[in-house]
């Protein structure tokens, strides 16, 4: 963090550059506008403690935090490759929503199997206890059959209608387990097992009950393995947007100067004499645009794409400026054909040598990507013409006689054909 702050507040000139880039200068200014100093107070009491002091008490806390989060690793993203082996046994990349849904389905299947297994155990135990209760009612005869019969098991099955499982259990238990005291215990156990059997039957037949059971188990596990009073959660999980610090630009008039070879710079104020501008040897003036620092410079490529550069990021002063190609990502094989600077609401006429064109606004042509955005579909041999500034509204000519021939303009036809008095 300290190294990042040092790099932001005292940037180094990039390799192959003679001076700091406009982006470095603008970022440095934005950081120093809100940050005064950074102190490392790490020690025994706090293993990691960094103190950031704002420039003044007038700096808003939220703005200060967003600036640090946006330009440092205080907030960072970690890519996650969500490849999982699903219930079908095949590895596949799935979204978090799909993973959670499949895990819920897996929990349903697991709890269902567990419930059925428990129900089978309960029913088997009930079957055994019912056989013992039947024997308790005829204990003397059971003892006589066991003593006198050579094959007591088939005899018990035939006499009392017992199953093979029940008869086997009677022959395995001790006689003292069939005493009167054991009968009371058997009745209590039978009552509890039958209540559990009814509950398990309802659970298997009702999806709502099964869902409630799964939720209850998850909540119980959360309390057992992560009690908030002993080990509270330190990471807050919530929906959030990535912090973005907006660069504040002072709104003031400037003049954008573009040379024929694509070098661009700005001069403070407006109304400059174009003959006073100097350029490199072999270069000359392409055009000047009087606008403001909050406006945007558009570069129209020969490939039909338009590139946006904020006027505030252009170098100023009396130097030669920088090549416009260093501020954008021009596609191979294409060149900058024309430029235009203005505010977002300013209207332009875009046309090609083939005679196609349309009216648009500067804001509609502006994009955030350095790679630009497509604005024209050019046929072979066609090329874009220089954009021309259009009036804010279509021009309305004054009324005139119909014989004047001005009705050839569609947008004036509704007015110019009227008598002068009516118009």
Protein Blocks (a to p, Z undefined) as FASTA:
>chain_A
ZZmmmmmmmccddehiabdcfklmmmmmmmmmmpmbdcdfbdfklmbacddddfblklcf
klmmmmmmmmmckbccdddddddddfkopacdddfklmmmmmmmmmmmmmmmmmmmmmmm
mmmmmmmmmmmmmmmmmmmmmmmmmmmpmblmlmmmmmnopafklmmmmmmpcfklmcmk
lmmmmmmmmmmmmmmmmmmmmmmmpmklmmmmmmmmmmmmmmmmmcfklmccfbdcdddd
ddddddddddddddddddfkopacddedehiafklpccdehiacfbdcdddfkbccdddd
fkopacdddfklpcedjbebjafklmpccdehiacfbdcdddfklccddddfkopacddd
fklmpcfbfnbpafbdcdehiacdddddddfbdcddddddfklopmmpmklmmmmmpcfk
lZZ
